[in-house]
Amino acid sequence: MAQFDVDAMIKRYTERATAVRDRPLPPVAGNERQKFIKQAELDYTDFALVANASWEIDAGYLLLKIPLQASD
């Protein structure tokens, strides 16, 4: 199995969150536009959560610790 780089994975999630946030809206209107916006919001949330995770290996498992509250 190839070496797995958790920090690189988290960096990719950071890049994906930025890409979703900065993605322009396609030329759609009405209901389709709202579906696109909702999906972009969900994608951003998912990617941003993983991007902000800290991690550790415990008993052979990768544990992602995702903060659920904003830090001060």
N, C-alpha and C positions, 0 to 999 in steps of 0.2 A: 504494500500500500504506500502511496506517495505521502510525503510529509505534509501534514495539514497545518496551515498557518492561520490561527484564529484571528490574530490582529489584522491580517490581510482580508479575511472574510468580513470583519467588522468595518474595515475601511471601504470595502465594496458596498456595504449597506449604507454607509454615510454618503457615498457618491450617488447611489440610487435615490436616496431621500432628496438630495439636492436636485437631481435630474427631474424627479417627479414634481418638486416644488416649482421649478423653473420652466417646466414644460408648457409651451403655448397651447391654448385651446384650439382644437380643430374647428373648421368652419361648419359647425353643426348648431342647430337651434332647438328650442323647445325641450321636450322630454329627453331627447338624446343628449343634449348639452348637460342637463341636470344629472343624467346617468354618468357621463364622463367626469363631471366635477366630483360627484360622490365617490367614484372609484379612485380618482386621484387623491382625494382626502384619505381614504382607507389605505391606499398604497403608501402614502407619505407617513402615516401613523405607524404602520407595520415596519417600514424601513428605518424610521427614526428611533423606534423603540430598540431594535437590535443594534443600531449604530451607537446608542448610548449605554450599551451593556458593558459590564465588566465580566470577566470570566475566570474560571478555574477548572482544573481537572480533578475529579474526585471519584475514586474507585473505578477508573476507566470511563467515566462519563464526563462530557463537556457540560459544564453548568454555566448558563448565561444568567447573570444577575441584572435584572432590568429595573431601574428605579421608577417607581410609580408616582413619585412626588418630585416637583421641581426642586433643585438644590438652590440654596441661598447664595 
